[in-house]
Amino acid sequence: MSTTTPDVTVVIGAYEAMPYLIRCLESVEAQTLPAGRMEIVAVDDGSTDGTGEYLEEFAARTAIDMRVVRQENSGGPSGPRNTGLGLARGRYVFFLDADDYFGEEALERMVAMGDRAGTDVVLGKVVGVNRGAAKSMWKQTVERADLYSSNIKFTLSAQKLFRRDLLVRLGMRFDEELKTGEDALFTMEAYLRGNGVSVVADYTCYYLVGRDDGKHVTKSGSYLLRFDSARALMGLIAAHVPPGPKRDILMVRPFVITLLPQFGPALLRQSDEVRRKKMELAAPLLEKYWSPGVANRLKVHERLRLICLSQGRLDLLLDILEFMKDKKEPRAVRKGLRGRLYLAYPHFGEGAGLPLSAYEMTVTEWIGGKRLEVPGRQSTTAFLRRLAGKARRTARSAGLHRPHRAHKV
């Protein structure tokens, strides 16, 4: 083992990882970062498919310093990651899943970015292989991304470069009680308590692989685990960010990404018992963390469903889900002296107990679904007028403008 401090410790937690592990390890060995500047700590979490044996075989022949730990199955990814983190010596730590693999220049580019920017977390562009991957945060490379105005809050997986000093100083570990969402909790804490976040978007650093054998951990497990995850992440955000616009911005993530999928059209196929249990689990989260500031940042169908949950109105929620399941498009309705626009989802204007504001369209509805972080509600009428004015000016400059009669949307 080298006595010099490596730049990066690559921590690989592996469970039943064959044959994906082969390409994973090859991608570490192929890094343009020299072998002497990194180390691998691989933890076999009780595999029975030859994963542990392959790790030991690879360690015996690679030029990279590599330690292999074989332990009893811990029941989730947190255990092996914590074991690896405890053995890490590098200035940075990267948690590489055994199913996935690096782009060749990934570590060199991310270490250079962290050193140049002085940040504690570096995100490298991720693309999916046989699965989807988030895209909105990879539009540009930035040395210091703002957590509140950027989309980095929507990528909370563990596959990032973390400065080890931060993790040691804060005593950070993955929560082994959580069986899903443990990486979101870990990463959000590093975002909130670290010295900034960088984004490397001009090179694909990480390939996120979809397994075809059904063993990917995020595809399994009870719905109860998702509520545990939402509860933990909301609690973390509330502990570190006081009430107000910044907290509201961050709360969008657990409400929309973690909680809301439990109340999609699939709920229509579930038993009354499961529906009631989900409502019971959601109620205290809505009571504690739901706010007008969160509601204002959501699309109408998101806001409507969460308001139904906050009011305990499963009956109204099921009507909205039936509408969504049939892929119906709600009509836009102009209403009131200020000419605000609303989407006429079920029970609009019927006095069923849902406030009119639940149906109000925001800028989000008009920008191709792109989520914009805007303070409060913006007048949709004013927004549309600005769009129309810009279109008229463009047409006039091109010699295409002709008088026309105004019409209502």
Phi, psi and chi 1 to 4 in degrees:
 res  aa     phi    psi   chi1   chi2   chi3   chi4
   1 MET       -  135.5 -179.1 -178.0  -61.8      -
   2 SER   -67.9  145.9  172.1      -      -      -
   3 THR   -91.3   -9.3   57.1      -      -      -
   4 THR   -82.0  152.4   59.8      -      -      -
   5 THR   -78.6  120.2  -59.9      -      -      -
   6 PRO   -71.0  155.5   21.9  -27.9      -      -
   7 ASP   -67.6  -41.9  -74.6  -25.0      -      -
   8 VAL  -135.4  136.5 -172.7      -      -      -
   9 THR  -103.4  119.2  -60.7      -      -      -
  10 VAL   -91.4  113.3  178.7      -      -      -
  11 VAL   -96.7  121.9  173.0      -      -      -
  12 ILE  -119.4  111.2  -56.6  173.9      -      -
  13 GLY   -92.1  124.9      -      -      -      -
  14 ALA  -127.8  128.9      -      -      -      -
  15 TYR  -139.8  120.4  173.5   67.8      -      -
  16 GLU    47.5   52.8  -54.1  -71.2  -66.0      -
  17 ALA   -97.7   -0.5      -      -      -      -
  18 MET   -80.2  142.6  -62.7  -61.8  -72.3      -
  19 PRO   -92.6    4.3   36.0  -36.3      -      -
  20 TYR   -60.2  -30.8  -57.0   91.2      -      -
  21 LEU   -59.3  -30.4 -179.8   61.2      -      -
  22 ILE   -60.4  -52.5  -63.3  171.2      -      -
  23 ARG   -67.6  -35.8 -174.7  165.4 -168.8  177.6
  24 CYS   -55.4  -52.4  172.5      -      -      -
  25 LEU   -68.4  -36.8  -69.5  171.1      -      -
  26 GLU   -60.1  -35.9  -73.0  175.2  -12.9      -
  27 SER   -70.2  -29.0   77.8      -      -      -
  28 VAL   -71.6  -43.7 -177.9      -      -      -
  29 GLU   -65.0  -27.4 -159.2  167.2   40.7      -
  30 ALA   -86.0    2.7      -      -      -      -
  31 GLN   -61.7  143.4  -71.2  -61.7  -68.3      -
  32 THR   -73.8  -17.9   54.3      -      -      -
  33 LEU   -67.1  126.0 -170.2   72.6      -      -
  34 PRO   -57.8  148.3  -24.8   34.2      -      -
  35 ALA   -56.2  -34.6      -      -      -      -
  36 GLY   -70.8  -10.1      -      -      -      -
  37 ARG  -101.7    8.9  -68.2  176.0   56.6 -171.6
  38 MET  -144.3  167.8   57.1  179.7  159.9      -
  39 GLU  -142.7  159.5   67.5  172.5   -0.3      -
  40 ILE  -119.4  131.4  -59.4  171.1      -      -
  41 VAL  -117.4  111.0  178.2      -      -      -
  42 ALA  -110.7  133.0      -      -      -      -
  43 VAL  -121.7  114.2 -178.2      -      -      -
  44 ASP   -85.5  116.1  171.9   29.7      -      -
  45 ASP   -94.7   57.3 -161.5   39.2      -      -
  46 GLY    77.2   34.7      -      -      -      -
  47 SER   -71.5  155.4  -58.4      -      -      -
  48 THR  -124.1    9.7   59.4      -      -      -
  49 ASP  -108.1   14.5   67.1  -17.2      -      -
  50 GLY    94.2    4.0      -      -      -      -
  51 THR   -58.1  -49.5  -71.2      -      -      -
  52 GLY   -62.0  -42.0      -      -      -      -
  53 GLU   -64.5  -39.8  -69.9   79.8    3.1      -
  54 TYR   -67.8  -37.9 -172.9   80.0      -      -
  55 LEU   -60.3  -43.8  -72.8  171.8      -      -
  56 GLU   -67.7  -38.0  -68.5  176.1  -17.2      -
  57 GLU   -63.2  -44.0  174.8 -168.0  -30.7      -
  58 PHE   -64.9  -42.4 -173.9   87.9      -      -
  59 ALA   -60.7  -32.4      -      -      -      -
  60 ALA   -71.6  -21.9      -      -      -      -
  61 ARG  -116.4  -10.2   57.0 -177.9  165.5   81.7
  62 THR   -81.6  152.8 -175.1      -      -      -
  63 ALA   -81.3   -8.8      -      -      -      -
  64 ILE   -85.3  135.2  -56.2  169.4      -      -
  65 ASP   -56.7  126.1  -80.6  -17.8      -      -
  66 MET  -143.8  130.9 -179.4  170.7  176.3      -
  67 ARG  -115.9  139.1  -79.3  167.0  -73.1  175.8
  68 VAL  -118.4  127.9  176.6      -      -      -
  69 VAL  -116.2  132.8  177.4      -      -      -
  70 ARG  -117.1  122.7  -58.3 -177.7   70.4  170.5
  71 GLN  -134.7  165.1   63.1 -176.7   33.7      -
  72 GLU   -66.1  153.2  -68.2 -175.2    6.1      -
  73 ASN   -61.1  131.8 -176.9 -102.6      -      -
  74 SER   -97.3  -10.7   63.8      -      -      -
  75 GLY    90.2    5.5      -      -      -      -
  76 GLY  -178.8  173.9      -      -      -      -
  77 PRO   -75.4  -18.5   26.1  -33.1      -      -
  78 SER   -65.5  -41.7  -65.9      -      -      -
  79 GLY   -57.5  -56.1      -      -      -      -
  80 PRO   -64.2  -34.4   13.5  -25.9      -      -
  81 ARG   -63.9  -42.0  -74.2  175.6 -177.2  160.2
  82 ASN   -66.0  -38.7  -74.4  -24.2      -      -
  83 THR   -60.3  -46.9  -61.7      -      -      -
  84 GLY   -64.1  -41.2      -      -      -      -
  85 LEU   -62.6  -37.2  178.7   57.1      -      -
  86 GLY   -65.6  -24.3      -      -      -      -
  87 LEU   -97.8   -7.4  -64.7  171.4      -      -
  88 ALA   -67.9  141.6      -      -      -      -
  89 ARG  -118.3  -10.0  -60.6 -178.8  -57.9  117.3
  90 GLY   -70.6  160.4      -      -      -      -
  91 ARG   -66.6  -31.9  -66.1 -169.2  -61.9  118.7
  92 TYR  -122.6  158.5  -63.5   95.4      -      -
  93 VAL  -126.0  134.7  177.1      -      -      -
  94 PHE  -123.1  128.0 -166.5  102.3      -      -
  95 PHE   -95.1  104.4  -62.0   98.9      -      -
  96 LEU  -101.2  120.6  170.8   62.8      -      -
  97 ASP   -73.3  142.6  -79.6    1.1      -      -
  98 ALA   -67.9  -15.3      -      -      -      -
  99 ASP   -81.9  -20.7  -50.3  -27.8      -      -
 100 ASP  -105.3 -179.6  -55.1  -29.4      -      -
 101 TYR  -154.0  160.0   57.5   92.9      -      -
 102 PHE   -87.5  153.7  -76.4  131.3      -      -
 103 GLY   -74.5  152.0      -      -      -      -
 104 GLU   -60.8  -33.8  -70.9 -174.5   -0.5      -
 105 GLU   -97.1    9.3  -59.9  174.4   21.5      -
 106 ALA   -55.9  -57.4      -      -      -      -
 107 LEU   -67.2  -40.2  -67.5  179.5      -      -
 108 GLU   -60.0  -45.1 -176.1  176.4   16.6      -
 109 ARG   -68.5  -41.4  -74.8  174.0  177.8 -103.1
 110 MET   -71.2  -39.7  -73.4 -170.9  -73.4      -
 111 VAL   -63.2  -43.1  167.1      -      -      -
 112 ALA   -61.1  -40.3      -      -      -      -
 113 MET   -65.7  -45.6  172.0   62.7   87.6      -
 114 GLY   -61.7  -41.6      -      -      -      -
 115 ASP   -67.5  -39.9  -73.2  -10.8      -      -
 116 ARG   -70.1  -43.5 -178.0  169.2   67.7 -109.2
 117 ALA   -88.2  -19.7      -      -      -      -
 118 GLY    72.3   21.7      -      -      -      -
 119 THR   -88.6  161.1   45.9      -      -      -
 120 ASP   -96.5  -15.3  -75.6  -22.5      -      -
 121 VAL  -134.1  133.6 -172.6      -      -      -
 122 VAL  -124.9  125.3 -178.5      -      -      -
 123 LEU   -97.8  128.4  -77.5   58.9      -      -
 124 GLY  -105.9  142.0      -      -      -      -
 125 LYS   -52.7  133.6 -177.8  178.4  178.5  179.6
 126 VAL  -114.9  136.3  177.5      -      -      -
 127 VAL  -126.5  151.5  -59.2      -      -      -
 128 GLY   -90.8  145.3      -      -      -      -
 129 VAL  -121.2  111.2  179.3      -      -      -
 130 ASN    62.5   24.2  -61.4  -36.9      -      -
 131 ARG  -165.0  164.3   64.3  175.0  -67.5 -177.9
 132 GLY   -80.2  160.3      -      -      -      -
 133 ALA  -148.1  146.2      -      -      -      -
 134 ALA   -60.4  143.8      -      -      -      -
 135 LYS  -123.6  -22.7  -62.9  178.0 -179.3  179.0
 136 SER   -67.2  -18.3   63.4      -      -      -
 137 MET   -95.1    4.7   59.3  -68.6  -55.2      -
 138 TRP  -108.6   25.8  -49.0  122.8      -      -
 139 LYS   -74.0  -32.0  -68.2 -178.0  178.3  177.1
 140 GLN  -153.9  152.5   61.3  179.7  -11.7      -
 141 THR   -78.8  129.5  -66.7      -      -      -
 142 VAL  -137.2  138.9  -70.2      -      -      -
 143 GLU   -74.0  -34.6  -70.3 -162.7   -1.8      -
 144 ARG  -138.4  107.0  -75.3 -171.2  172.4  -93.0
 145 ALA   -90.9  140.0      -      -      -      -
 146 ASP   -85.1  123.9 -179.8   74.1      -      -
 147 LEU   -60.4  -32.3  176.5   57.8      -      -
 148 TYR   -88.4  -32.7  -57.8   97.2      -      -
 149 SER   -98.5  -14.3   62.3      -      -      -
 150 SER   -98.6  176.0   75.0      -      -      -
 151 ASN   -97.4   13.9  -81.9  -19.1      -      -
 152 ILE   -63.9  -22.9   61.5  170.6      -      -
 153 LYS   -67.3  -13.9   56.6 -173.6  161.5  -68.8
 154 PHE   -94.2    4.7  -67.4  107.4      -      -
 155 THR  -125.4   99.0  173.8      -      -      -
 156 LEU  -119.1   20.2  -63.4 -179.4      -      -
 157 SER   -69.4  165.3   62.4      -      -      -
 158 ALA   -81.6   -7.5      -      -      -      -
 159 GLN   -79.3   71.9  -66.1   83.0   38.4      -
 160 LYS  -143.2  165.4  -65.3  166.4  178.2   62.3
 161 LEU   -92.2  119.1 -167.3   74.1      -      -
 162 PHE  -112.5  136.3  -64.2   90.9      -      -
 163 ARG   -71.7  123.0 -167.4  178.1  -62.9  -88.8
 164 ARG   -65.5  -32.4 -168.9  166.3   67.1   88.5
 165 ASP   -56.0  -38.4  -79.0   -8.6      -      -
 166 LEU   -63.3  -47.6  171.0   74.5      -      -
 167 LEU   -63.9  -38.6  -51.6 -176.7      -      -
 168 VAL   -70.7  -45.5  171.3      -      -      -
 169 ARG   -61.5  -39.2  175.1  167.4   53.8   84.0
 170 LEU   -90.5   -4.9  -60.7 -179.2      -      -
 171 GLY    63.5   35.5      -      -      -      -
 172 MET   -75.7  135.7  -73.6  179.8   58.8      -
 173 ARG  -144.7  159.8  -69.0  171.6   60.7   82.8
 174 PHE   -76.3  138.1  -68.9   91.7      -      -
 175 ASP   -73.9  110.2 -173.3  -19.0      -      -
 176 GLU   -77.6   -8.0  -63.6 -172.1   31.2      -
 177 GLU   -78.6  -26.8  -64.0  -60.6  -46.6      -
 178 LEU   -85.3  131.3  -73.8  178.4      -      -
 179 LYS  -100.2   -9.1  -60.8  -53.1  179.2 -174.7
 180 THR  -150.5  148.9 -173.5      -      -      -
 181 GLY    82.2    3.6      -      -      -      -
 182 GLU   -65.3  -31.6   75.9  -64.0  -34.8      -
 183 ASP   -70.9  -35.8   49.2   -6.5      -      -
 184 ALA   -62.2  -41.8      -      -      -      -
 185 LEU   -63.8  -46.1 -160.8   66.0      -      -
 186 PHE   -62.7  -49.0 -174.8   92.6      -      -
 187 THR   -68.6  -41.9  -57.8      -      -      -
 188 MET   -62.2  -38.1 -179.6   62.2   84.8      -
 189 GLU   -63.6  -40.7 -177.5  173.9   -1.3      -
 190 ALA   -64.7  -38.8      -      -      -      -
 191 TYR   -59.9  -46.6  -76.9  177.0      -      -
 192 LEU   -75.3  -33.8  -71.8  168.8      -      -
 193 ARG  -108.3   -7.8  -57.2 -177.5   70.9 -173.3
 194 GLY   -88.7  177.9      -      -      -      -
 195 ASN   -94.0   58.4 -178.5   31.9      -      -
 196 GLY    94.2  161.2      -      -      -      -
 197 VAL  -129.1  132.4 -178.1      -      -      -
 198 SER  -109.6  156.6  -60.2      -      -      -
 199 VAL  -128.9  124.7  179.1      -      -      -
 200 VAL  -103.5  103.5  175.4      -      -      -
 201 ALA  -111.6   -6.7      -      -      -      -
 202 ASP   -96.0   12.3   55.2   -7.5      -      -
 203 TYR  -153.9  136.7  178.7   81.4      -      -
 204 THR   -77.7  108.5  -60.3      -      -      -
 205 CYS   -88.6  -29.1  -66.1      -      -      -
 206 TYR  -141.2  132.2 -163.0   89.2      -      -
 207 TYR  -108.8  113.8  -67.9   87.1      -      -
 208 LEU   -91.4  113.1 -169.8   67.6      -      -
 209 VAL   -99.0  131.8  177.1      -      -      -
 210 GLY   -89.1  119.1      -      -      -      -
 211 ARG   -75.9  145.7  -67.1 -179.6   64.2  144.8
 212 ASP  -104.2   13.2   55.0   12.5      -      -
 213 ASP  -108.9    7.5   57.6    7.4      -      -
 214 GLY    75.4   10.5      -      -      -      -
 215 LYS   -99.0    4.2  -67.3 -178.5  179.9  178.7
 216 HIS   -68.3  128.0 -160.6  -78.5      -      -
 217 VAL   -62.2  -34.1   67.1      -      -      -
 218 THR   -72.1  -11.5   57.9      -      -      -
 219 LYS   -92.9   -3.1  -66.4 -177.8  179.9  179.3
 220 SER  -120.4  168.6   60.0      -      -      -
 221 GLY   106.3  157.7      -      -      -      -
 222 SER   -73.4  154.8  161.9      -      -      -
 223 TYR   -62.5  -22.3   66.8   84.4      -      -
 224 LEU   -58.6  -32.9  -61.7  173.1      -      -
 225 LEU   -65.2  -33.2  -56.1 -179.0      -      -
 226 ARG   -67.8  -37.1  -88.3   63.4  179.9 -178.7
 227 PHE   -69.1  -37.2  -75.5   91.9      -      -
 228 ASP   -58.9  -42.9  -69.1  -17.4      -      -
 229 SER   -64.7  -47.1  174.9      -      -      -
 230 ALA   -60.8  -43.4      -      -      -      -
 231 ARG   -62.0  -43.0 -172.0 -179.2  -53.3  110.9
 232 ALA   -66.8  -43.6      -      -      -      -
 233 LEU   -70.0  -40.7 -173.9   54.9      -      -
 234 MET   -62.2  -41.1  -70.3  175.8  179.9      -
 235 GLY   -63.6  -40.1      -      -      -      -
 236 LEU   -63.7  -46.8  174.4   78.3      -      -
 237 ILE   -59.9  -45.8  -68.0  168.8      -      -
 238 ALA   -64.0  -32.1      -      -      -      -
 239 ALA   -70.7  -26.7      -      -      -      -
 240 HIS  -112.5  -12.6  -67.8  -74.7      -      -
 241 VAL  -128.2  119.9 -175.5      -      -      -
 242 PRO   -67.8  159.9   22.4  -31.6      -      -
 243 PRO   -54.7  142.3  -25.2   34.7      -      -
 244 GLY   144.1 -173.8      -      -      -      -
 245 PRO   -56.4  -38.4  -25.7   34.7      -      -
 246 LYS   -66.6  -43.5  -74.2 -172.0  172.8 -178.7
 247 ARG   -62.9  -42.8  179.6 -169.3  -74.5 -172.7
 248 ASP   -57.7  -43.1  -67.6  -22.7      -      -
 249 ILE   -59.8  -44.8  -72.3  169.4      -      -
 250 LEU   -72.8  -32.7  -64.3 -173.0      -      -
 251 MET   -66.9  -21.0  -77.2  -66.8 -179.1      -
 252 VAL   -55.0  -38.2  167.4      -      -      -
 253 ARG   -62.4  -56.6 -161.2  -79.1 -179.5 -171.2
 254 PRO   -67.0  -32.1   18.6  -30.5      -      -
 255 PHE   -66.0  -46.2  -89.4  114.2      -      -
 256 VAL   -84.8  -41.2  172.5      -      -      -
 257 ILE   -86.9  -35.3  -55.8  -60.4      -      -
 258 THR  -101.0  -49.0  -49.2      -      -      -
 259 LEU   -82.3  -48.8 -175.0   64.4      -      -
 260 LEU   -60.9  -35.7 -156.8   53.8      -      -
 261 PRO   -58.5  -19.9  -28.6   37.8      -      -
 262 GLN   -74.5   -9.9  -62.0  -55.3  -47.7      -
 263 PHE  -126.4   43.4  -61.3   96.0      -      -
 264 GLY   -96.3 -175.3      -      -      -      -
 265 PRO   -54.2  -24.2  -30.3   38.0      -      -
 266 ALA   -60.6  -22.6      -      -      -      -
 267 LEU   -61.1  -26.9 -169.7   72.2      -      -
 268 LEU   -64.3  -26.2  -64.4  167.6      -      -
 269 ARG   -91.6   -5.2  -56.8 -169.6  -59.3  -89.9
 270 GLN   -91.4  160.7  -65.5  171.9  -16.8      -
 271 SER   -71.5  160.3   68.2      -      -      -
 272 ASP   -59.1  -35.3  -71.3  -19.2      -      -
 273 GLU   -64.5  -44.7 -179.0 -177.9   -3.1      -
 274 VAL   -66.1  -41.4  168.7      -      -      -
 275 ARG   -59.0  -47.2  -68.2  172.5 -176.5  173.9
 276 ARG   -63.9  -39.8  -75.5 -165.3  -61.7  -89.6
 277 LYS   -65.0  -41.7 -178.3   63.0  176.1  177.6
 278 LYS   -63.4  -41.8  -75.1 -173.2  172.5 -175.2
 279 MET   -61.4  -40.9  -66.4  -70.8  -74.3      -
 280 GLU   -63.7  -39.4  -70.2  172.3    6.5      -
 281 LEU   -71.5  -34.2  -69.3  168.5      -      -
 282 ALA   -75.8  -32.1      -      -      -      -
 283 ALA   -53.6  -50.4      -      -      -      -
 284 PRO   -67.2  -28.2   19.3  -30.1      -      -
 285 LEU   -69.1  -42.0  -59.4 -178.7      -      -
 286 LEU   -66.4  -41.7  -89.1  -65.8      -      -
 287 GLU   -62.6  -36.9 -177.8  178.8   -4.2      -
 288 LYS   -87.8  -35.1 -164.8  168.0 -174.3  179.3
 289 TYR  -120.6  -13.9  -57.9  116.5      -      -
 290 TRP   -72.4  138.8  180.0 -114.3      -      -
 291 SER  -151.4  160.7   72.2      -      -      -
 292 PRO   -57.3  -33.8  -25.7   35.0      -      -
 293 GLY   -64.7  -35.4      -      -      -      -
 294 VAL   -70.6  -46.4  175.7      -      -      -
 295 ALA   -56.6  -39.9      -      -      -      -
 296 ASN   -65.8  -17.0  -68.4  -10.8      -      -
 297 ARG   -99.5    9.8  -69.9  174.2  164.8   82.4
 298 LEU  -110.7  158.3  -56.1 -176.1      -      -
 299 LYS   -70.9  161.2  -61.1  175.2 -176.1  178.1
 300 VAL   -59.2  -46.7  173.7      -      -      -
 301 HIS   -67.1  -28.3   72.6   85.0      -      -
 302 GLU   -71.5  -49.3  -63.7  167.9  -18.7      -
 303 ARG   -61.4  -44.0 -173.2 -171.0  -44.6  129.1
 304 LEU   -58.5  -47.2  -96.3  175.8      -      -
 305 ARG   -64.1  -40.3  -75.6 -178.2  -77.6  158.4
 306 LEU   -71.4  -32.6  -72.5  166.9      -      -
 307 ILE   -67.6  -38.9  -72.1  175.9      -      -
 308 CYS   -57.6  -42.9  -72.3      -      -      -
 309 LEU   -64.3  -43.0  -66.4  178.4      -      -
 310 SER   -64.0  -27.3   70.5      -      -      -
 311 GLN   -95.8   -1.4  -63.7 -174.9   -2.7      -
 312 GLY    68.5   27.2      -      -      -      -
 313 ARG   -99.8   77.8  -65.0  -62.1  -57.9  -90.7
 314 LEU   -62.9  -34.4  177.1   60.7      -      -
 315 ASP   -61.5  -45.2   55.1  -24.1      -      -
 316 LEU   -68.2  -39.3  -57.8 -176.9      -      -
 317 LEU   -59.8  -43.9  174.1   62.1      -      -
 318 LEU   -64.0  -35.9  -66.5  176.0      -      -
 319 ASP   -63.5  -41.7  -70.4  -16.7      -      -
 320 ILE   -66.5  -39.2  -67.5  165.9      -      -
 321 LEU   -67.4  -36.2  -66.6  178.5      -      -
 322 GLU   -61.5  -41.8  -74.9  -77.6    3.1      -
 323 PHE   -61.9  -44.7 -173.9   90.4      -      -
 324 MET   -67.3  -40.5  -66.8  174.0   60.9      -
 325 LYS   -59.8  -37.1 -176.7 -165.3   72.5  170.7
 326 ASP   -79.8    1.8  -66.0  -21.8      -      -
 327 LYS    56.4   37.7  -59.0 -171.8 -175.8  -57.6
 328 LYS   -79.2  149.7  -65.1  178.6 -179.8  178.0
 329 GLU  -103.0  119.6  -70.4  -66.7  -27.2      -
 330 PRO   -69.9  143.0   27.2  -34.8      -      -
 331 ARG   -78.5  149.8   60.5 -170.1  174.7   88.7
 332 ALA   -88.9  134.0      -      -      -      -
 333 VAL  -125.8  128.4  178.1      -      -      -
 334 ARG   -90.1  135.2 -170.8 -174.3  -62.9  -83.1
 335 LYS  -150.4  144.2 -163.8  176.1 -177.9   70.8
 336 GLY    88.3  167.9      -      -      -      -
 337 LEU   -64.1  -30.3  -66.1  175.8      -      -
 338 ARG   -88.7    1.6  -61.4 -177.5   65.1 -177.9
 339 GLY    64.2   34.9      -      -      -      -
 340 ARG   -72.8  155.2  -67.4 -173.2  173.8 -178.3
 341 LEU  -106.9  142.6  -70.6  171.4      -      -
 342 TYR  -132.1  153.6  -58.3   84.4      -      -
 343 LEU  -102.4  123.9  -71.0 -178.0      -      -
 344 ALA   -84.3   68.6      -      -      -      -
 345 TYR   -71.0  170.2  -80.9   92.6      -      -
 346 PRO   -49.7  140.3  -31.6   38.0      -      -
 347 HIS    74.6   11.8  -56.4  -66.3      -      -
 348 PHE   -64.3  126.3  173.5   73.3      -      -
 349 GLY    70.2   13.4      -      -      -      -
 350 GLU   -99.4   -2.6  -65.2  178.2    4.1      -
 351 GLY    68.6   31.7      -      -      -      -
 352 ALA   -82.1   -1.6      -      -      -      -
 353 GLY   112.3  -11.0      -      -      -      -
 354 LEU   -88.0  130.5  -64.1  176.9      -      -
 355 PRO   -67.0  150.4   25.6  -34.7      -      -
 356 LEU   -57.2  -34.2 -173.4   62.7      -      -
 357 SER   -62.0  -22.4   59.5      -      -      -
 358 ALA   -63.9  -26.2      -      -      -      -
 359 TYR   -98.2   -3.6  -64.0   86.5      -      -
 360 GLU   -69.3  133.5 -173.7  178.4  -16.1      -
 361 MET   -76.8  144.7  -62.1  175.6   70.1      -
 362 THR  -119.9  178.3   63.1      -      -      -
 363 VAL   -56.0  -34.1  175.8      -      -      -
 364 THR   -53.7  -38.5  -59.6      -      -      -
 365 GLU   -66.8  -18.3  -53.4  -67.0  -23.2      -
 366 TRP  -107.6   -0.6  -68.5   93.7      -      -
 367 ILE  -114.9   50.6  -48.5  -66.0      -      -
 368 GLY    58.0   28.7      -      -      -      -
 369 GLY    83.3   -2.4      -      -      -      -
 370 LYS   -69.9  129.7  176.1 -176.6  176.7 -176.9
 371 ARG   -79.5  123.6 -172.7  178.9  -52.1  -75.3
 372 LEU  -110.0  137.6  -61.8  179.6      -      -
 373 GLU   -91.9  100.4  -56.2  -63.8   -3.5      -
 374 VAL  -121.5  142.0  -67.9      -      -      -
 375 PRO   -72.0  119.7   24.9  -32.4      -      -
 376 GLY    65.9 -166.4      -      -      -      -
 377 ARG   -88.8  137.7  -68.3 -166.8 -161.5  -76.3
 378 GLN  -102.0  139.7 -178.6  171.1  -16.2      -
 379 SER   -62.0  117.7  167.1      -      -      -
 380 THR   -62.9  -37.1  -52.5      -      -      -
 381 THR   -59.9  -47.7  -56.3      -      -      -
 382 ALA   -61.1  -40.2      -      -      -      -
 383 PHE   -62.3  -45.5  176.7   71.6      -      -
 384 LEU   -66.0  -36.2  -67.7  175.9      -      -
 385 ARG   -63.0  -40.5  -76.7  173.6 -179.4  164.2
 386 ARG   -64.5  -41.0  -75.3 -160.7  -63.6  -83.7
 387 LEU   -61.7  -44.6  -78.9 -175.4      -      -
 388 ALA   -63.9  -41.5      -      -      -      -
 389 GLY   -62.1  -40.7      -      -      -      -
 390 LYS   -64.1  -41.1 -177.1  176.2 -179.9 -179.5
 391 ALA   -63.7  -40.3      -      -      -      -
 392 ARG   -65.8  -40.5  -74.6 -164.9  -64.2  -88.6
 393 ARG   -65.1  -39.7  -71.1 -168.5  -63.9  -86.3
 394 THR   -63.8  -43.8  -58.6      -      -      -
 395 ALA   -65.4  -40.3      -      -      -      -
 396 ARG   -63.2  -42.3 -169.5  178.3  -63.8  117.2
 397 SER   -67.3  -24.0   65.1      -      -      -
 398 ALA   -92.8    2.7      -      -      -      -
 399 GLY    75.5   21.1      -      -      -      -
 400 LEU  -107.2   -1.8  -60.0  174.9      -      -
 401 HIS   -72.9  132.2  178.6   68.7      -      -
 402 ARG  -134.0  142.4  -70.0 -176.7  -65.9 -177.1
 403 PRO   -57.6  144.2  -21.3   32.3      -      -
 404 HIS  -147.8  158.5   63.7  -81.2      -      -
 405 ARG   -85.6  137.4  -62.2 -178.6   65.1 -178.6
 406 ALA   -68.5  149.2      -      -      -      -
 407 HIS  -139.8  156.6   61.3  -81.3      -      -
 408 LYS   -80.3  148.5  -67.8 -174.1  177.9 -179.1
 409 VAL   -73.5      -  175.7      -      -      -
